[in-house]
Amino acid sequence: MRARPALDATPGAPLNAIPGSVPLPGTVKSGCRFTARCARAQDICRQEMPPLEDLGDGHHVRCWYPH
């Protein structure tokens, strides 16, 4: 989530980059597709896809550790 632009960001300021590479479609057989790029990833992230969680106001997340 750090890669998303902040509403109060200075125009033209660089975005935070997410390290790593995006996996090719169909190559992630289990778990979360962002595991290799996530600093918070744990074993459960590699083993099971997290359920879709409604955070309200039209915002949804599919993460074992969204906060």
N, C-alpha and C positions, 0 to 999 in steps of 0.2 A: 504494500500500500504506500510505501514511501516514494514510489515512482510516479504516483499521480500528482498532477500540479496542484499547488495550494491556491486557494481563492485569493489570498493576499500576497501571492508571489510577485516579485518584480518582473514586469514584462521583459521577455527576452532572456530571463535567467535560465540556465541549463537545468534540465530535469535530473533527478537522481536516477542512476542506471541500475538495472537489476542484473547482477552478475550471472554468468553461465549462458547456456544455449537453450533455445526452445526445442523440446523433443519433437521428432518427426511424428506426424499423425499416425496413430496405430501402433506406435512403439511402446507406449506405456500400457502394460498389461494389468497392473493392479496399483492401487493407491492413488495419491494425488499427482497430477502431471507437473506440478511446480516444485516437487520435493527437492530435486537437484539444484534449484535456484533459491530455495528458502532457508534463511538463517535460523528459523524456528522449527524446522522439520525434525520429527521424532520417528521412531520405528513404526508407529501406527500410520503415519503419513505414507510410508512406503508400502504398507500392507493393505490398507482399506481406503476407499474413496470416501471422504467425509460427506455427510448429508447436507442438502441445501437448507440453509437457515435464513429465515426472514428477520432482518434487523429493523424493519419498519421503514416508512417513508420511501418505499420502492427499492430499498437496498437489500440485496441478498448476498450471502457469502457461502462458499463451500470450502470450509477450512476447519481443522480440528482445533486450531489455536487462533481464532480471529481477533482477539483483543490483546 
